Amino acid sequence: MSRRLLLVHAHPDDESIVSGATMAYYVAQGAQVTLLTCTLGEEGEVLVPEYAQLEAAQADQLGGLRIGELAAAMRALGVTDHRWLGGAGRFRDSGMMGTPANEHPRAFWRAASDPETFDAAVAAAVEVVREVRPQVIVTYDERGDYGHPDHIMAHRVATAAYERAADPGCGTGEPWQVAKLYWVANRKSDLRRAFDALKGTDSAFAVADVDDLPFGIDDELVTTTIDATGFGAQKMAALGAHRTQVAIDGPFFALSNMLGREVMAVEHFRIAKGELGPDRDAAGNETDLFSGIPA
């Protein structure tokens, strides 16, 4: 049986930040890697001055530009199967929690309060699951990694699709039972190490107290570690493709908050549904998302 991995991410660039090396690693292993992106990232803050006028408050054309950025990132990672949830532009970037963008008629976050919108989003995801038939789905935890409404909604939609895709009473197409569902995981120790390395340098990137950040989890919560050493260059290239959103300085990158983070080829996950497999590292973490799934 061929191995098939489906990743559900909220905006262009999320996939490269938290799972880019893993995606490139599994492509190289011969697995089918499919990316499902929920919005175009229309509300992003632009880091490239010549494109600043494309932001939502001005020309509101950033989403179109980010379609091209994501396509370039996928070429860097070797991923040939990329989908937009419900089609490009069906669901709009909701902006940060509590902002007016949450109320846009097409905001993805509206699915939190509108059952019809939620069901439409889940149905679109179920259609992809039943077509691709992945053994593994990767998305965010229940707080959306750092509380962004679109990340939270991606978690809810992916989780519901995991369940409904196996239910013959839901939607059309042949039911499919996904074996495992994982959440991406940013370890606090990795964030702390990056901040420590940046201190005393002339980098423009900022540092912070890890315990004050809205993202990052304790190391012991990690269940699965993918050592994609050798695929760091592909991840770096994918991050660089998202040039309106990501700044790069040596082995570090930053988003609009300018907090420096290391470009890591070792990525971490937490299993949410399914069973951990027998392939483990010295720390006891699973080392393969497909571990324990019959070949």
N, C-alpha and C positions, 0 to 999 in steps of 0.2 A: 504494500500500500504506500503510495506517495505521501510525503509529509506536507501538510498545508497549514499555514499560519495566517490568521486574520488579525490585523491591528486596527482598533477603532480609536481615532484621535480627533480632537476638537477643531484644531486649526492647522493650516500649513506651518511648519517648523516644529510643532510638538513632537512629531514622529522622530525627527532627527535628534532632538535634544535628549529624549529619554530612552529611545530604542533604536537609534540609527545603526549602531555597531551590530546589534543583534539581528537587525534586518539584513544587513550585508553578509553577516556570518551565515545565516540560514540560506540565503540565495546561493552563496558559494557551496553550501552543502547539498544543493540540488532540490531544496524544498520550494514549494510554491508559496510565495509571500505576497499577500494582498493587503493593501492599505485602504481603509475606508475613512475619509475625512468628512467631518460633519458640517463645517462652515468654510467660507472663503477667507475668514480672518479680516473682514472689512473694517473692524474697529481697532486694528493694530496701530501702535505708535511708530512712525517712520523714522529710522535712524539715518537715512540717506537724504541730505538736504534737497537734492534736485527732485526728489519724489514727494516732498512734504505736502505739496498741494493736492496729492491724491487721497489724503486722509479723509475720514468720514465727515468731518466738520467742514471740509472744503469741497473738492470735486467728487468725493465719495466713489473713487475708482480703484481703491487699493486692492479690492478683491480680485479684480481682473489681473493685476500685476502679480499677485501672489499665486495665481494659477500657474503662471510661467515659472515662478521660483520653485514651486513644489515639483513641477515636472523636471526641472534641472536637478533638484535634490534626489529624485527617484532615479535618474540616470546615474548619479554618483554612487548610489547604493546598489544599483543593479536590479531594482524592482521594476517589473514591467506591467504589473496589474495594480492600477490605482483607480479607486471609485470615489465619487462624491455622494454623500447620503441623500437619496432622493433626486440626484442630479445636481450639477453645479448651480449654486445660488438658491436652492430650495429652502435651506435654512440659513439664517444670517447670524453672524457673530453678534453675541449679546452684550459685549463690553464687560467691564468689571461689575461685580455685584453692587446693586444699589444705584447704578447710573441710568440716565434716560434711555440708553440703548437697549436696556432690558425690555422696554415696552414697544420696541419696533414691531410692526405687524408680522414680520417674518423672523423675529428673534428666536433662536433655538431654545432659549430659556422659557419662552411662552409655553412650551410643552410641559413645564412643571405644573401649570395651573389649568391647562386646556387638554382634557383627555383625548379629544379628537386629534389635536396636533401630536400628542405623544404617541397615540396609536399609529398615526401615519409615519412617524419617524421609526418606530419599532418595525412596522411592516416593511419599510424600505430596507432596514437592516436584516430582517429575516430573509428577504428576497436574496440578498447577497450571501448570507450564510448557506442557504439551501442550494445556491448555484455553486459556490466555491467549495462547500463541504469541508471546512477546516476541522482539524482535530483540536486546535488550540486557538483561543481568542485572547488578545491582550488589550487592556484598557486601563482606566484609572480606578482609584479607590472611591469610596462613597463621598469623600469630601473633594473629589476632583483634583487630588494632589495638593492644590494650594487654594481651593475655594472659588475658582473661576466658575461662573454659572454654566458655561459651555462644557467644561470638563466634568462637572457634576452631572449634567444631562447626558454627556457621552457615556458616563458610567451607567446611568439608569437605562439608557437605550440599549447598550451592549448587553447588560445583564438580562433585560427583558427578552432581547433577541435570542440569547443563549437558551432561555427557557422555552420561548414560543416556537423556535425553529424545530424543536423536537415534538411539538404537539400537532398531531394530524388535524385537529380541529381549528388550527390557526392559519389563515391565509391559504395561498396556493403553492403548488410545488411539492416535491417529495420531502417529508420530514427528515431532519438530520440532527442527530445527537452529538453535540460538541463534547469532547472528552474533558477538556480543562479550560478554565477561565483564570487569567492572571491579572494582577494589578501591577503597574510600574511602581518602582520604589526608589526614591532618592535617599540614600543613607546619610545621616547626620555626620558620620565620621568622614565621609568623602567631601562634604561641603566644608567641614572644619579644616580639613587638610588643604583644600584649595585656598581658603582665606588665609591660613597661616603662611602658605607659600607666597601669597601676594603682598603680605605685609613687608614694608621696607623696600619694595620695588618702586619703579617710576611708572607703573601701570596706571592708567586712568580708571581702571576698574575698582569698585569699592568692595569693602569687606563688611561683615556684620557678625553679631552674636548669633550663632546658629539657633539657639533656643528661642530667639525672638522672631524667627522667620515663620511664615505661614506654611512652609513646605519642609519636607525632611522627616524621616522616621528613624526610630531607634534601630540600630543594626540587628538586634535580635529578632525583629519582626520579619526580616527578609527570609524567604524560604528557598529562593532559587537565584543562582548567580550564573550568568552567561559570560564566559571568558572569551571575548571576541578579539583578543590581542592579535594584531595583524590587520585589523579592519578600522583602526583609528583614522587612517588617512581618508578612507571613504566617508567616515562620519564627519570629519573636518570639512571635506569638500561639500557634503550635503548641508552642513550648517552655513558654510560660506555662500551657498546658493540662495539662502534666505536672507539676502543682503539688506533688505529694508527693515528686518527685525532683529538680526543677530550681528553683534560686533565681535571681532576676533582679535586677540592679542597673544601671539605665541601659542602655548597649549591651553589658553583660557578663552572663554567666550562670555558674553553678557547680553542680556536683553535690555529693554528700555530702562529698567531699574539700575543698570550698570553694576550689578553685583557680579563679581568674577566667579566663574565656575569652571572646573577642569573639564576638558573634552576627554571623556573616559571611554575606553574600549571594553571595559568590564562593566556590565550593566546588571541591575538587580530587579527582582520581581517578588511578588507575594502571591501564592496560590489562593484563589477565592472559592473555586468550585472544582471538583474532581479530586484525584488522589496524587500525591507526590510519588515520583518514580524512584527506582533504586539507585540511579546514578548520582553519587554524592561526592563533594569535595572534602578536604580535611576538616572544615568547619561544620560539616553535616548538611550543607546546602545542596539542593538538587542542582545539577549542572547542565541539564538539557530540558527544554520546555516539553519535548516529546517523550521524555523518559517514562517508561511503564506503559506506553501506548503500543499495542501490537503493531508490528511492521506489516 
